[in-house]
């Protein structure tokens, strides 16, 4: 899904939530949830769009209507302690899609 498609779906009320997924190395990916399915946000070449920060995501999404927006990342403590396979937890923190500044 590209930004134009995301905008159309968001304005039509079809977007359940947006998840900004934090990955190791300071990379963020945006996941669009619609009808219980996940759709990564892609760039104009169809490649998964890599974002730099929460503010970068907000700049990109500034024209969208308010939709639930979450910052999602792995629990670092679990990674350091070496949990069993399949038990990796994630933290989902609701954040405002539009900056208060």
BELCOR-V736869 format. One record per residue. BURIAL is + if it has 24 or more other C-alpha atoms within 12 Angstrom, else -. Layout:
BURIAL ; BURIAL
This chain:
+ ; + ; + ; - ; - ; + ; + ; - ; + ; + ; - ; - ; - ; - ; + ; + ; + ; + ; + ; + ; + ; + ; - ; - ; - ; - ; - ; + ; + ; + ; + ; + ; + ; - ; - ; - ; - ; - ; + ; + ; + ; - ; - ; - ; - ; - ; - ; - ; + ; + ; + ; - ; - ; + ; - ; - ; + ; + ; - ; + ; + ; - ; - ; + ; + ; - ; + ; + ; + ; + ; + ; + ; + ; - ; - ; - ; - ; - ; - ; - ; - ; - ; - ; - ; - ; - ; - ; - ; - ; - ; - ; - ; - ; - ; - ; + ; + ; - ; - ; - ; -
